[in-house]
Amino acid sequence: MPYPLSEVQQEMQGVVRAFARNEVMPGAAERDRTGEFPADLVRRLGELDAMGICLPERFGGLGLDSQTQLLAIEQVAYADAALASIYTAHFLALEVILGYASEEQKERFLPAMADGTALGAFALTEPDSGSDIGGMATSARRHGEAWSLSGGKTFISNAADAGVIVVFAKTDPGAGFRGISAFVVDPQAEGISFSAPQDKCGIRSAATYSVFFDDLRLEDDRVIGDLGAGGKMALSALNGARIDIAAMANGIAMRALDLAEGFATSRVQFGSKIRDFQAIQLMLGEMDAEVEVARLTAWWAAAEKDAGRDLRRAGSIAKFVASENCFSVVDKAVQIHGGAGFMRESEIERLYRDARVLRIFEGTSQIQLMTIAGVLASTYDRLGALA
């Protein structure tokens, strides 16, 4: 660990590590094969007080810092990237409710999310509206004393398995980005339906769905924050969640590095362990450097978050560095394993599939670079010194 951990952080890391190694890891390959949603493991995360790490204690959380949350995500991702994806999607929904909901709404929804009885989902993406959220077509129209929600979302993690779905919809269709509002939706409500779980290349037991709304009635107490502020809420929540995705990437990369080092130490060719060959040493050295750089970057971004600073730059840098480094590390791990790493029964083959989506969801690597470039002028002066 390249940074000192507090006693509380060490304790949380140890609790989640033991859970991940003993309960999550043994069944990860089978869940990948079947795509079965790990409801029992989600419940166990709640029992371990790991579903509301940063939530204030008055809402049933632990009231800890974002860095502690990163440590927990890393350990879950080390054991099973799919469970880590479920976990981080839950935190994304939490970001919106904690940051923008009324006190009454927080008291109503957050305790169940903190204890794991209500899994969170974040419904933003649409078939024709990904990074361009201002182009969404889902709408909520006023009808008497309530709202009528109609439209559809896609690639929504946790949706049919959730207890709380944060949904973004146009309440002023002519206002573009400024016409989006946010709602808390009950997945059991009349007027909502789900596709079958979508078949994916990786993180297969982290179910994603298309979600359909057909005149779903919502009372005013389901509106989060101000009307028209949903676009800003979504982007703000994504900025914070990108740090969680960085931790997920780092956990996968840590596992890949351990697998590669272990294989290189046991595999013998030409009478020597391949660990002794310079070509392998160079790859292992690069992998170790890539993992630690990404972990330090995420740690820094989490500190920026807790300090209340603008996360557009830090969140995007953390996700870009960690997701790109993770894929590089996993790719080298496959190379070190040779043909064995390409076989379905190999854990490293599963990590290769799991890692690929990290450079796409919560904003592609290219979107991260555009975001970083967009705030660059306000970050550095002309001499390149930090402003």
C-alpha positions in Angstrom: 0.0 0.0 0.0 1.7 3.3 -1.1 -0.3 5.4 1.3 -0.9 5.1 5.1 -4.3 3.7 6.1 -6.2 4.7 9.2 -7.2 2.0 11.7 -10.8 2.3 10.5 -9.8 2.0 6.8 -7.7 -1.1 7.6 -10.6 -2.6 9.4 -13.1 -2.0 6.6 -10.6 -3.3 4.0 -10.0 -6.4 6.1 -13.7 -7.1 6.5 -14.5 -6.8 2.8 -11.3 -8.7 1.8 -12.4 -11.7 3.9 -15.9 -11.6 2.5 -14.6 -11.3 -1.1 -12.0 -14.0 -0.8 -14.1 -16.5 1.2 -17.7 -15.9 -0.2 -17.4 -14.1 -3.5 -14.4 -15.5 -5.3 -15.4 -19.2 -5.1 -18.5 -18.8 -7.2 -17.4 -16.1 -9.6 -16.7 -18.3 -12.5 -20.0 -20.2 -12.2 -21.9 -16.9 -12.0 -20.1 -15.7 -15.1 -21.2 -18.9 -16.9 -24.9 -18.7 -15.9 -25.3 -14.9 -15.6 -27.2 -15.5 -12.3 -27.6 -12.3 -10.3 -25.9 -12.7 -6.9 -28.7 -11.5 -4.7 -27.3 -13.3 -1.6 -24.0 -11.5 -2.0 -25.6 -8.1 -2.3 -27.5 -8.9 0.9 -24.3 -9.9 2.6 -22.7 -6.5 1.6 -25.5 -4.9 3.5 -25.0 -7.1 6.5 -21.4 -6.0 6.5 -22.4 -2.3 6.6 -20.7 -1.9 3.2 -23.6 -0.5 1.2 -23.6 2.9 2.8 -20.0 3.6 3.6 -20.1 7.3 3.0 -23.7 7.9 4.1 -24.1 9.9 7.3 -24.9 7.8 10.3 -28.3 9.4 10.6 -29.3 7.7 7.4 -27.9 4.3 8.5 -24.5 4.7 6.9 -21.0 4.6 8.4 -20.2 8.2 7.8 -16.7 7.4 6.5 -14.7 8.9 3.7 -14.6 8.2 0.0 -11.1 6.6 0.2 -12.5 3.9 2.5 -15.2 3.2 -0.1 -12.5 2.8 -2.7 -10.8 0.2 -0.6 -14.0 -1.8 -0.3 -14.7 -1.6 -4.0 -11.1 -2.8 -4.9 -11.6 -5.9 -2.7 -14.9 -6.8 -4.3 -13.6 -6.2 -7.8 -10.5 -8.3 -7.0 -12.8 -11.2 -6.4 -15.6 -10.6 -8.9 -15.9 -7.6 -11.3 -19.6 -8.3 -11.8 -20.4 -7.9 -8.2 -18.3 -4.8 -8.1 -20.3 -3.4 -11.0 -23.5 -4.0 -9.1 -21.9 -2.3 -6.1 -20.7 0.8 -7.9 -24.1 1.2 -9.7 -25.7 1.3 -6.3 -23.4 4.0 -5.1 -24.2 6.0 -8.3 -27.9 6.1 -7.4 -26.9 7.0 -3.8 -24.9 10.0 -5.1 -28.0 11.6 -6.5 -30.3 11.1 -3.5 -27.7 12.1 -1.0 -26.7 15.1 -2.9 -30.0 16.5 -4.1 -33.0 14.9 -2.4 -35.0 16.6 0.3 -34.5 15.6 3.9 -37.8 13.7 3.9 -36.8 11.8 0.8 -33.4 11.0 2.3 -35.0 9.7 5.4 -37.4 7.6 3.3 -35.0 6.0 0.9 -31.5 6.0 2.2 -31.7 3.7 5.3 -32.9 0.8 3.2 -30.2 1.5 0.6 -27.6 1.6 3.4 -28.6 -1.8 4.9 -28.8 -3.4 1.5 -32.5 -4.1 1.4 -33.0 -1.6 -1.4 -30.4 -1.8 -4.2 -29.9 1.4 -6.2 -30.2 1.8 -9.9 -29.4 4.9 -12.1 -31.5 5.2 -15.3 -30.0 7.7 -17.7 -28.9 6.0 -20.9 -31.3 5.6 -23.8 -30.9 3.7 -27.2 -30.4 7.0 -29.0 -28.9 9.0 -26.1 -25.7 8.0 -24.5 -23.1 10.6 -23.7 -25.5 13.3 -25.2 -27.9 13.2 -22.3 -29.6 16.4 -23.6 -30.9 14.3 -26.4 -33.0 11.9 -24.2 -36.5 11.2 -25.3 -38.0 9.9 -22.1 -40.5 12.5 -20.8 -42.5 13.3 -17.7 -45.6 15.4 -18.3 -47.8 17.0 -15.8 -51.3 15.5 -15.5 -53.4 17.1 -12.8 -51.7 16.6 -9.4 -49.1 14.1 -10.7 -46.6 13.3 -13.4 -46.9 10.8 -16.2 -43.5 9.2 -17.1 -43.2 7.6 -20.6 -40.2 6.4 -22.6 -37.4 3.9 -22.2 -33.9 3.4 -21.0 -31.2 0.8 -21.8 -28.1 -0.7 -20.3 -29.4 0.0 -16.8 -27.5 -1.9 -14.2 -29.5 -3.5 -11.3 -32.9 -2.2 -12.7 -35.2 -5.2 -12.2 -33.4 -6.2 -9.0 -33.4 -2.7 -7.5 -35.5 -1.3 -4.7 -34.9 2.3 -5.8 -34.4 3.6 -9.4 -33.2 7.2 -10.0 -34.7 8.1 -13.4 -34.0 11.1 -15.6 -36.6 12.5 -17.9 -37.5 15.6 -19.9 -40.0 17.8 -18.1 -39.5 20.6 -20.5 -38.9 19.0 -23.9 -37.9 22.3 -25.6 -35.1 23.1 -23.1 -32.7 20.4 -24.0 -30.2 19.7 -21.2 -31.9 22.3 -19.0 -35.2 20.5 -19.4 -34.2 17.3 -17.6 -35.5 16.4 -14.1 -34.8 13.5 -11.8 -37.3 11.2 -10.1 -37.2 8.3 -7.6 -39.1 5.4 -9.1 -40.4 2.2 -7.4 -39.5 -0.7 -9.7 -42.7 -2.4 -8.6 -44.9 0.4 -9.7 -47.6 0.0 -12.3 -46.5 1.3 -15.6 -42.9 0.1 -15.5 -41.5 -3.1 -17.2 -38.2 -4.6 -17.9 -36.5 -6.6 -20.7 -34.8 -9.9 -20.0 -31.3 -9.4 -18.7 -29.1 -8.3 -21.6 -26.5 -10.8 -22.7 -23.0 -9.3 -22.3 -19.4 -10.1 -23.1 -18.3 -9.6 -19.5 -19.5 -8.8 -16.0 -22.2 -11.2 -16.9 -23.9 -11.7 -13.6 -24.2 -7.9 -13.2 -27.6 -7.8 -14.9 -28.4 -4.8 -17.1 -31.8 -4.2 -18.6 -33.9 -2.1 -20.9 -36.5 -0.3 -18.9 -39.9 0.8 -20.2 -42.2 3.4 -18.8 -45.9 3.5 -19.9 -47.7 6.5 -18.3 -46.1 5.7 -15.0 -47.7 8.0 -12.4 -45.4 9.9 -10.1 -46.4 12.2 -7.3 -44.5 15.4 -6.6 -42.8 13.7 -3.6 -40.9 11.6 -6.2 -39.2 14.6 -7.8 -35.6 15.0 -6.7 -34.5 18.6 -6.3 -35.5 21.4 -8.7 -37.3 20.8 -12.0 -34.8 21.2 -14.8 -31.8 20.5 -12.7 -31.6 16.8 -13.5 -28.9 17.1 -16.1 -26.6 18.8 -13.7 -27.4 16.2 -11.1 -26.6 13.4 -13.5 -23.2 14.8 -14.5 -22.3 15.6 -10.9 -23.1 12.1 -9.8 -21.2 10.6 -12.7 -18.1 12.7 -11.8 -18.1 11.1 -8.3 -19.0 7.7 -9.6 -16.1 7.7 -12.0 -13.8 7.4 -9.0 -15.6 4.3 -7.9 -15.2 2.8 -11.4 -11.5 3.6 -11.1 -11.4 1.5 -7.9 -13.2 -1.3 -9.7 -10.6 -1.2 -12.5 -7.8 -1.2 -9.9 -9.2 -4.2 -8.2 -9.4 -6.1 -11.4 -5.8 -5.1 -12.3 -4.5 -6.1 -8.9 -6.0 -9.6 -9.4 -4.6 -9.8 -13.0 -1.1 -8.9 -11.7 -1.3 -11.5 -8.9 -2.4 -14.2 -11.4 0.3 -13.2 -13.9 3.1 -13.2 -11.2 1.9 -16.6 -9.8 1.8 -18.2 -13.3 5.2 -16.8 -14.2 6.6 -18.2 -11.0 5.2 -21.7 -11.5 5.6 -22.0 -15.3 8.8 -23.6 -16.4 10.2 -23.4 -20.0 13.7 -24.2 -21.2 14.5 -25.4 -17.7 13.8 -22.1 -16.0 10.8 -20.4 -14.5 9.5 -17.9 -17.0 9.6 -15.3 -14.1 13.4 -15.3 -14.7 13.1 -14.2 -18.3 13.7 -10.6 -19.0 10.8 -10.3 -21.4 8.4 -11.4 -18.6 10.1 -9.2 -16.0 9.6 -6.2 -18.2 5.8 -6.9 -18.5 5.5 -7.5 -14.8 7.3 -4.3 -14.0 5.1 -2.3 -16.3 2.0 -3.9 -14.7 3.1 -3.1 -11.2 3.7 0.5 -12.2 0.4 0.8 -13.9 -1.5 -0.6 -11.0 0.1 1.7 -8.4 -0.2 4.9 -10.6 -3.9 4.2 -11.0 -4.5 3.5 -7.3 -2.7 6.7 -6.3 -4.7 8.7 -8.9 -8.0 7.3 -7.5 -6.9 8.0 -4.0 -6.1 11.6 -4.9 -9.4 12.0 -6.7 -11.3 10.7 -3.6 -9.6 13.3 -1.5 -10.7 16.0 -3.9 -14.2 14.7 -3.7 -14.3 14.8 0.1 -12.8 18.3 0.1 -15.8 19.4 -1.9 -13.8 20.4 -5.0 -14.9 20.4 -8.6 -14.6 16.7 -9.7 -14.8 17.1 -13.4 -11.1 16.9 -13.9 -10.2 14.6 -11.0 -13.0 12.2 -11.6 -12.2 12.0 -15.3 -8.5 11.6 -14.8 -9.0 8.8 -12.2 -11.4 6.9 -14.5 -9.3 7.4 -17.6 -6.0 6.3 -16.0 -7.4 3.4 -14.1 -9.6 1.9 -16.9 -6.9 2.3 -19.5 -4.2 0.9 -17.2 -6.4 -2.0 -16.1 -6.9 -3.1 -19.7 -3.2 -2.8 -20.3 -2.5 -4.9 -17.2 -5.0 -7.6 -18.0 -3.8 -7.8 -21.6 -0.2 -8.3 -20.4 -1.5 -11.0 -18.0 -3.1 -12.8 -20.9 0.2 -12.6 -22.8 2.2 -14.0 -19.9 -0.3 -16.9 -19.6 0.1 -17.6 -23.3 -2.5 -20.0 -24.7 -3.7 -20.9 -21.3 -4.9 -17.4 -20.8 -7.1 -17.6 -23.9 -9.1 -20.6 -22.6 -12.6 -20.3 -21.1 -11.6 -22.1 -18.0 -8.9 -19.6 -17.2 -9.7 -16.8 -14.7 -7.6 -14.4 -16.7 -9.8 -14.9 -19.7 -12.8 -13.8 -17.6 -10.9 -10.7 -16.4 -10.1 -9.8 -20.0 -13.8 -9.8 -20.9 -14.8 -8.0 -17.7 -12.2 -5.3 -18.1 -13.2 -4.2 -21.5 -16.4 -2.3 -20.5 -14.6 -0.1 -18.1 -13.4 2.1 -21.0 -17.0 2.5 -22.1 -19.5 2.9 -19.2 -19.8 6.0 -17.0 -18.4 7.9 -19.9 -15.9 6.5 -22.5 -12.2 7.2 -22.3 -12.7 9.7 -25.1 -15.4 11.5 -23.1 -13.0 11.6 -20.1 -10.3 13.2 -22.2 -12.7 15.8 -23.6 -13.8 16.6 -20.1 -10.2 17.0 -18.9 -9.4 19.2 -21.9 -12.5 21.3 -21.3 -11.4 22.4 -17.8 -7.7 22.6 -18.6 -7.6 26.3 -19.1 -8.9 27.0 -15.6 -6.5 24.5 -14.0 -3.1 25.6 -15.3 -1.6 28.9 -16.0 0.4 29.6 -19.1 3.6 28.4 -17.5 2.1 25.1 -16.6 2.0 25.6 -12.8 -1.0 24.5 -10.9 -3.4 27.4 -10.5 
